[in-house]
Amino acid sequence: MSNTLTVPGTLGIDFGTSNSAAAFRRPGQQATLLPLEGAATGMPTALFFNTEERSTHFGRDAMQQYLAGEEGRLMRSLKSLLGSSLLLEKTAVHEQLMSYQDIIAIFLKRVADQSRAALDGRLPERVVLGRPVHFVDAHPERDRQAQEALAAAAKTAGLGEVSFQLEPIAAALDYEQRLSAEQVVLVVDIGGGTSDFTVVRLGPQQAQHADRTQDILATTGVHIGGTDFDHRLNVSQVMPLLGYKHIGPSGREVPSSVFFDLSTWHLIQWLYTAKSMVAARNLKSDYGDLQLHQRLMKVLEWREGHRLADAVEQAKIAASQGDQGAAIALDWLEAGLPAEVSPPILQEQLQALLQHVVECAQQCVQQAGVVAPDAIYLTGGSSALRTLRDALHMAFPDVPQVEGDLFGGVATGLAYA
C-alpha cells in the first residue's frame, strides 16, 4: 500500500470461522474496534450471493437474506476450508467460476472497505491477521499452506502484505491492558473452528517489552470449536428426524454420510449439486419410514441446510444461557416436530469434545511449567458455553475465570501485536 493512502497505526483483523472483527490502534494510543456492519463491530463470517439480483451480502444481512427465502447461496465457516483440498475448488458465483480462496478474499475485501470507511478513506500502514495455533492438527505442511492461502486472499482483498499473530496471544495482549500487576494467565480462545490456548506472563512492566517471546510460556491448540459442538448436537437431536440411524427394509441403517455433511456448516452447499441430489433421492429404497426421507428431501430441495444448522446453534445458545431446555425451531419443516437442546443434552453430547479441549488446556499449563495460572481469560464466542466453563472449573478449580470481549478481544489484541 502506498504511504499516501495509509494512516499511521495498526489494523488488527480477526477473520473467524463464525464471526469476524477489526480494530485500529494509533501509535501510543488505545485500540478501538471498528464498525463492520452498520454500528456493529462484530460481523458474522457469512456471505450470501443473491442470484436474482446478482448482489452479494455480508454478515447479518447475508443470514437474513437466506432465512427470508431469497434465491441464492449462503456460505459460512469458510475459514474451515483453509488447509483443505477444497480451498481451490471452483464453484459458480454470479454465473462465473470462483475458488473458495477467492470467496474468502471477497469477504476480507468487505472488512477492508468497512475499515477504510471508518478511518476516513485510508487503511493503516500495518495489517495484522490472527491465526489459530493450528489451522490443521498434526500436519505442518498443510498448516503452512493454510497461512499462505490466507495471506494471498488478504493481498487480493487489497490489504497488501500482512503479518500474522496467534489468536490466543492476541487475546492475551488485549487482557494485559486492564492489569495493574503481573499475572501468569491461561488464555482460552474458543472460536467456531478451533480451541487455542496460551500461558503468558502479563503486566504493565511486560507490556513495555518490544519482544514478548520470553513472556510466552506455552501455546497449544486443537481443531475443535463451536461448529463442532453444533455438528454434534445436529447429528444427535435433528438428523434422526431425517433418517439418521433409521433401520430400513434391508435390516441396515440408512447410509450416514449425507447426515454428517448436512450437519457441517462448510459442507452443506455441496449437497445441493445435481450428483448429490440424485444420491439423496436414491436413498428412498433404504427407508422403511418414507416420511423421514420426505423430510430429508424437503431440506435439500428447499436448500434449507443452513437454516437447520442455524436453528440448532440458536437452541444451543439459549439452553446454555438460560440453563434450561430450548426448542429447536423446525416448524418450517413440519409443524410440531419435536427437537430440543437442554443442559443435560449439552453435557451428554459434548462431553467427549470438551474433554479434548480441556486436556489441551491442561497440556498448555504443563508445558509452561506452572502449577496453576493466576487467572483464566476467556475469549471467542464459544467460550460462553456454560458446559465448557464448568469443565474448565473442574480442571482448574481454584483459578478465577475472567470473561473478555468474546467477539472483539482478539481483534483488539491484534492491533497491539
JOFEN-V831391 format. One record per residue. N is the residue number from 1. RES is the residue in one small letter. PSI is psi in whole degrees, -180 to 180 (none if undefined). BURIAL is + if it has 9 or more other ideal C-beta (glycine too) atoms within 8 Angstrom, else -. Layout:
n=N res=RES psi=PSI burial=BURIAL
n=N res=RES psi=PSI burial=BURIAL
This chain:
n=1 res=m psi=136 burial=-
n=2 res=s psi=143 burial=-
n=3 res=n psi=-28 burial=-
n=4 res=t psi=-16 burial=-
n=5 res=l psi=9 burial=-
n=6 res=t psi=163 burial=+
n=7 res=v psi=142 burial=+
n=8 res=p psi=134 burial=-
n=9 res=g psi=-173 burial=+
n=10 res=t psi=134 burial=+
n=11 res=l psi=120 burial=+
n=12 res=g psi=129 burial=+
n=13 res=i psi=120 burial=+
n=14 res=d psi=95 burial=+
n=15 res=f psi=101 burial=+
n=16 res=g psi=165 burial=+
n=17 res=t psi=-43 burial=+
n=18 res=s psi=-35 burial=+
n=19 res=n psi=151 burial=+
n=20 res=s psi=156 burial=+
n=21 res=a psi=162 burial=+
n=22 res=a psi=145 burial=+
n=23 res=a psi=151 burial=+
n=24 res=f psi=142 burial=+
n=25 res=r psi=123 burial=+
n=26 res=r psi=153 burial=-
n=27 res=p psi=129 burial=-
n=28 res=g psi=4 burial=-
n=29 res=q psi=174 burial=-
n=30 res=q psi=148 burial=-
n=31 res=a psi=147 burial=+
n=32 res=t psi=141 burial=-
n=33 res=l psi=145 burial=+
n=34 res=l psi=145 burial=+
n=35 res=p psi=128 burial=+
n=36 res=l psi=-23 burial=+
n=37 res=e psi=99 burial=+
n=38 res=g psi=-129 burial=-
n=39 res=a psi=-6 burial=-
n=40 res=a psi=133 burial=+
n=41 res=t psi=-22 burial=+
n=42 res=g psi=145 burial=+
n=43 res=m psi=126 burial=+
n=44 res=p psi=138 burial=+
n=45 res=t psi=80 burial=+
n=46 res=a psi=143 burial=+
n=47 res=l psi=144 burial=+
n=48 res=f psi=124 burial=+
n=49 res=f psi=105 burial=+
n=50 res=n psi=113 burial=+
n=51 res=t psi=-30 burial=+
n=52 res=e psi=-43 burial=-
n=53 res=e psi=-5 burial=-
n=54 res=r psi=43 burial=-
n=55 res=s psi=158 burial=-
n=56 res=t psi=132 burial=+
n=57 res=h psi=152 burial=+
n=58 res=f psi=154 burial=+
n=59 res=g psi=-134 burial=+
n=60 res=r psi=-38 burial=+
n=61 res=d psi=-42 burial=+
n=62 res=a psi=-46 burial=+
n=63 res=m psi=-41 burial=+
n=64 res=q psi=-39 burial=-
n=65 res=q psi=-45 burial=+
n=66 res=y psi=-49 burial=+
n=67 res=l psi=-21 burial=-
n=68 res=a psi=-4 burial=-
n=69 res=g psi=16 burial=-
n=70 res=e psi=147 burial=+
n=71 res=e psi=124 burial=-
n=72 res=g psi=-165 burial=+
n=73 res=r psi=130 burial=-
n=74 res=l psi=138 burial=+
n=75 res=m psi=126 burial=+
n=76 res=r psi=167 burial=+
n=77 res=s psi=36 burial=+
n=78 res=l psi=-29 burial=+
n=79 res=k psi=-28 burial=+
n=80 res=s psi=-18 burial=+
n=81 res=l psi=-14 burial=+
n=82 res=l psi=128 burial=+
n=83 res=g psi=-1 burial=+
n=84 res=s psi=153 burial=-
n=85 res=s psi=-16 burial=-
n=86 res=l psi=-16 burial=-
n=87 res=l psi=-39 burial=+
n=88 res=l psi=5 burial=-
n=89 res=e psi=145 burial=-
n=90 res=k psi=143 burial=-
n=91 res=t psi=154 burial=+
n=92 res=a psi=124 burial=-
n=93 res=v psi=118 burial=+
n=94 res=h psi=48 burial=-
n=95 res=e psi=24 burial=-
n=96 res=q psi=152 burial=-
n=97 res=l psi=136 burial=-
n=98 res=m psi=140 burial=+
n=99 res=s psi=161 burial=+
n=100 res=y psi=-26 burial=+
n=101 res=q psi=-39 burial=+
n=102 res=d psi=-35 burial=+
n=103 res=i psi=-38 burial=+
n=104 res=i psi=-40 burial=+
n=105 res=a psi=-37 burial=+
n=106 res=i psi=-43 burial=+
n=107 res=f psi=-44 burial=+
n=108 res=l psi=-34 burial=+
n=109 res=k psi=-36 burial=+
n=110 res=r psi=-44 burial=+
n=111 res=v psi=-43 burial=+
n=112 res=a psi=-45 burial=+
n=113 res=d psi=-42 burial=-
n=114 res=q psi=-37 burial=+
n=115 res=s psi=-43 burial=+
n=116 res=r psi=-42 burial=+
n=117 res=a psi=-36 burial=-
n=118 res=a psi=-16 burial=-
n=119 res=l psi=38 burial=+
n=120 res=d psi=38 burial=-
n=121 res=g psi=6 burial=-
n=122 res=r psi=144 burial=+
n=123 res=l psi=151 burial=+
n=124 res=p psi=157 burial=+
n=125 res=e psi=-18 burial=+
n=126 res=r psi=134 burial=-
n=127 res=v psi=127 burial=+
n=128 res=v psi=124 burial=+
n=129 res=l psi=143 burial=+
n=130 res=g psi=155 burial=+
n=131 res=r psi=149 burial=+
n=132 res=p psi=164 burial=+
n=133 res=v psi=-41 burial=+
n=134 res=h psi=118 burial=+
n=135 res=f psi=-41 burial=+
n=136 res=v psi=125 burial=+
n=137 res=d psi=136 burial=-
n=138 res=a psi=35 burial=-
n=139 res=h psi=80 burial=-
n=140 res=p psi=-37 burial=-
n=141 res=e psi=-45 burial=-
n=142 res=r psi=-32 burial=+
n=143 res=d psi=-44 burial=+
n=144 res=r psi=-42 burial=-
n=145 res=q psi=-36 burial=+
n=146 res=a psi=-45 burial=+
n=147 res=q psi=-40 burial=+
n=148 res=e psi=-39 burial=-
n=149 res=a psi=-40 burial=+
n=150 res=l psi=-39 burial=+
n=151 res=a psi=-41 burial=+
n=152 res=a psi=-41 burial=+
n=153 res=a psi=-39 burial=+
n=154 res=a psi=-40 burial=+
n=155 res=k psi=-43 burial=+
n=156 res=t psi=-34 burial=+
n=157 res=a psi=-4 burial=+
n=158 res=g psi=15 burial=-
n=159 res=l psi=-5 burial=+
n=160 res=g psi=-156 burial=-
n=161 res=e psi=120 burial=-
n=162 res=v psi=158 burial=+
n=163 res=s psi=166 burial=+
n=164 res=f psi=150 burial=+
n=165 res=q psi=143 burial=+
n=166 res=l psi=136 burial=+
n=167 res=e psi=-41 burial=+
n=168 res=p psi=-29 burial=+
n=169 res=i psi=-39 burial=+
n=170 res=a psi=-42 burial=+
n=171 res=a psi=-38 burial=+
n=172 res=a psi=-40 burial=+
n=173 res=l psi=-33 burial=+
n=174 res=d psi=-46 burial=+
n=175 res=y psi=-34 burial=+
n=176 res=e psi=-27 burial=+
n=177 res=q psi=-21 burial=+
n=178 res=r psi=2 burial=-
n=179 res=l psi=142 burial=+
n=180 res=s psi=-5 burial=-
n=181 res=a psi=162 burial=-
n=182 res=e psi=140 burial=+
n=183 res=q psi=150 burial=+
n=184 res=v psi=117 burial=+
n=185 res=v psi=138 burial=+
n=186 res=l psi=112 burial=+
n=187 res=v psi=125 burial=+
n=188 res=v psi=110 burial=+
n=189 res=d psi=101 burial=+
n=190 res=i psi=104 burial=+
n=191 res=g psi=-163 burial=+
n=192 res=g psi=-31 burial=+
n=193 res=g psi=-20 burial=+
n=194 res=t psi=158 burial=+
n=195 res=s psi=119 burial=+
n=196 res=d psi=146 burial=+
n=197 res=f psi=147 burial=+
n=198 res=t psi=142 burial=+
n=199 res=v psi=122 burial=+
n=200 res=v psi=146 burial=+
n=201 res=r psi=121 burial=+
n=202 res=l psi=158 burial=+
n=203 res=g psi=170 burial=+
n=204 res=p psi=-39 burial=-
n=205 res=q psi=-43 burial=-
n=206 res=q psi=-34 burial=+
n=207 res=a psi=-20 burial=+
n=208 res=q psi=-10 burial=-
n=209 res=h psi=130 burial=-
n=210 res=a psi=-36 burial=-
n=211 res=d psi=115 burial=-
n=212 res=r psi=11 burial=+
n=213 res=t psi=-43 burial=-
n=214 res=q psi=-19 burial=-
n=215 res=d psi=-18 burial=+
n=216 res=i psi=110 burial=+
n=217 res=l psi=-30 burial=+
n=218 res=a psi=151 burial=+
n=219 res=t psi=140 burial=+
n=220 res=t psi=165 burial=+
n=221 res=g psi=155 burial=+
n=222 res=v psi=145 burial=+
n=223 res=h psi=60 burial=+
n=224 res=i psi=132 burial=+
n=225 res=g psi=-163 burial=+
n=226 res=g psi=-36 burial=+
n=227 res=t psi=-28 burial=+
n=228 res=d psi=-38 burial=+
n=229 res=f psi=-45 burial=+
n=230 res=d psi=-43 burial=+
n=231 res=h psi=-48 burial=+
n=232 res=r psi=-43 burial=+
n=233 res=l psi=-37 burial=+
n=234 res=n psi=-46 burial=+
n=235 res=v psi=-42 burial=+
n=236 res=s psi=-34 burial=+
n=237 res=q psi=-25 burial=+
n=238 res=v psi=-43 burial=+
n=239 res=m psi=-32 burial=+
n=240 res=p psi=-26 burial=+
n=241 res=l psi=-14 burial=+
n=242 res=l psi=-2 burial=+
n=243 res=g psi=-1 burial=+
n=244 res=y psi=131 burial=+
n=245 res=k psi=8 burial=-
n=246 res=h psi=133 burial=+
n=247 res=i psi=121 burial=-
n=248 res=g psi=-173 burial=+
n=249 res=p psi=-28 burial=-
n=250 res=s psi=-10 burial=-
n=251 res=g psi=4 burial=-
n=252 res=r psi=157 burial=-
n=253 res=e psi=150 burial=-
n=254 res=v psi=134 burial=+
n=255 res=p psi=135 burial=-
n=256 res=s psi=-10 burial=+
n=257 res=s psi=-38 burial=-
n=258 res=v psi=-35 burial=+
n=259 res=f psi=-38 burial=+
n=260 res=f psi=-41 burial=+
n=261 res=d psi=-38 burial=+
n=262 res=l psi=-17 burial=+
n=263 res=s psi=6 burial=+
n=264 res=t psi=112 burial=+
n=265 res=w psi=-52 burial=+
n=266 res=h psi=-1 burial=+
n=267 res=l psi=-10 burial=+
n=268 res=i psi=-44 burial=+
n=269 res=q psi=-24 burial=+
n=270 res=w psi=-19 burial=-
n=271 res=l psi=-9 burial=+
n=272 res=y psi=1 burial=+
n=273 res=t psi=157 burial=-
n=274 res=a psi=-42 burial=-
n=275 res=k psi=-44 burial=-
n=276 res=s psi=-37 burial=+
n=277 res=m psi=-40 burial=+
n=278 res=v psi=-43 burial=-
n=279 res=a psi=-40 burial=+
n=280 res=a psi=-41 burial=+
n=281 res=r psi=-36 burial=-
n=282 res=n psi=-11 burial=-
n=283 res=l psi=-11 burial=+
n=284 res=k psi=-39 burial=-
n=285 res=s psi=-15 burial=-
n=286 res=d psi=-8 burial=+
n=287 res=y psi=136 burial=+
n=288 res=g psi=-33 burial=-
n=289 res=d psi=103 burial=-
n=290 res=l psi=-18 burial=-
n=291 res=q psi=-34 burial=-
n=292 res=l psi=-43 burial=+
n=293 res=h psi=-37 burial=+
n=294 res=q psi=-40 burial=-
n=295 res=r psi=-44 burial=+
n=296 res=l psi=-48 burial=+
n=297 res=m psi=-33 burial=+
n=298 res=k psi=-44 burial=+
n=299 res=v psi=-44 burial=+
n=300 res=l psi=-45 burial=+
n=301 res=e psi=-32 burial=-
n=302 res=w psi=-1 burial=-
n=303 res=r psi=52 burial=-
n=304 res=e psi=19 burial=+
n=305 res=g psi=-42 burial=+
n=306 res=h psi=-33 burial=+
n=307 res=r psi=-40 burial=+
n=308 res=l psi=-47 burial=+
n=309 res=a psi=-39 burial=+
n=310 res=d psi=-38 burial=+
n=311 res=a psi=-39 burial=+
n=312 res=v psi=-45 burial=+
n=313 res=e psi=-44 burial=+
n=314 res=q psi=-38 burial=+
n=315 res=a psi=-38 burial=+
n=316 res=k psi=-47 burial=+
n=317 res=i psi=-45 burial=+
n=318 res=a psi=-42 burial=+
n=319 res=a psi=-37 burial=+
n=320 res=s psi=-46 burial=+
n=321 res=q psi=-38 burial=-
n=322 res=g psi=-10 burial=-
n=323 res=d psi=40 burial=-
n=324 res=q psi=170 burial=-
n=325 res=g psi=144 burial=-
n=326 res=a psi=128 burial=+
n=327 res=a psi=143 burial=-
n=328 res=i psi=122 burial=+
n=329 res=a psi=103 burial=-
n=330 res=l psi=13 burial=+
n=331 res=d psi=-28 burial=-
n=332 res=w psi=-25 burial=-
n=333 res=l psi=-45 burial=+
n=334 res=e psi=129 burial=-
n=335 res=a psi=133 burial=-
n=336 res=g psi=12 burial=-
n=337 res=l psi=119 burial=+
n=338 res=p psi=124 burial=-
n=339 res=a psi=139 burial=+
n=340 res=e psi=166 burial=+
n=341 res=v psi=131 burial=+
n=342 res=s psi=165 burial=+
n=343 res=p psi=-44 burial=+
n=344 res=p psi=-36 burial=-
n=345 res=i psi=-42 burial=+
n=346 res=l psi=-46 burial=+
n=347 res=q psi=-47 burial=+
n=348 res=e psi=-48 burial=-
n=349 res=q psi=-28 burial=+
n=350 res=l psi=-1 burial=+
n=351 res=q psi=-48 burial=-
n=352 res=a psi=-43 burial=-
n=353 res=l psi=-45 burial=+
n=354 res=l psi=-31 burial=+
n=355 res=q psi=-42 burial=+
n=356 res=h psi=-43 burial=+
n=357 res=v psi=-48 burial=+
n=358 res=v psi=-38 burial=+
n=359 res=e psi=-37 burial=-
n=360 res=c psi=-39 burial=+
n=361 res=a psi=-42 burial=+
n=362 res=q psi=-38 burial=+
n=363 res=q psi=-37 burial=+
n=364 res=c psi=-45 burial=+
n=365 res=v psi=-41 burial=+
n=366 res=q psi=-44 burial=-
n=367 res=q psi=-30 burial=+
n=368 res=a psi=-16 burial=+
n=369 res=g psi=26 burial=-
n=370 res=v psi=150 burial=+
n=371 res=v psi=-46 burial=-
n=372 res=a psi=147 burial=-
n=373 res=p psi=164 burial=+
n=374 res=d psi=-28 burial=-
n=375 res=a psi=157 burial=+
n=376 res=i psi=122 burial=+
n=377 res=y psi=120 burial=+
n=378 res=l psi=130 burial=+
n=379 res=t psi=170 burial=+
n=380 res=g psi=136 burial=+
n=381 res=g psi=-36 burial=+
n=382 res=s psi=-8 burial=+
n=383 res=s psi=-9 burial=+
n=384 res=a psi=-12 burial=+
n=385 res=l psi=120 burial=+
n=386 res=r psi=-38 burial=+
n=387 res=t psi=-38 burial=+
n=388 res=l psi=-45 burial=+
n=389 res=r psi=-37 burial=+
n=390 res=d psi=-40 burial=-
n=391 res=a psi=-39 burial=+
n=392 res=l psi=-37 burial=+
n=393 res=h psi=-37 burial=+
n=394 res=m psi=-38 burial=-
n=395 res=a psi=-34 burial=+
n=396 res=f psi=72 burial=+
n=397 res=p psi=-28 burial=-
n=398 res=d psi=11 burial=-
n=399 res=v psi=123 burial=+
n=400 res=p psi=142 burial=-
n=401 res=q psi=128 burial=+
n=402 res=v psi=125 burial=+
n=403 res=e psi=127 burial=-
n=404 res=g psi=-165 burial=+
n=405 res=d psi=104 burial=+
n=406 res=l psi=-32 burial=+
n=407 res=f psi=-12 burial=+
n=408 res=g psi=-8 burial=+
n=409 res=g psi=-40 burial=+
n=410 res=v psi=-45 burial=+
n=411 res=a psi=-43 burial=+
n=412 res=t psi=-44 burial=+
n=413 res=g psi=-35 burial=+
n=414 res=l psi=-31 burial=+
n=415 res=a psi=-20 burial=+
n=416 res=y psi=-11 burial=+
n=417 res=a psi=none burial=+
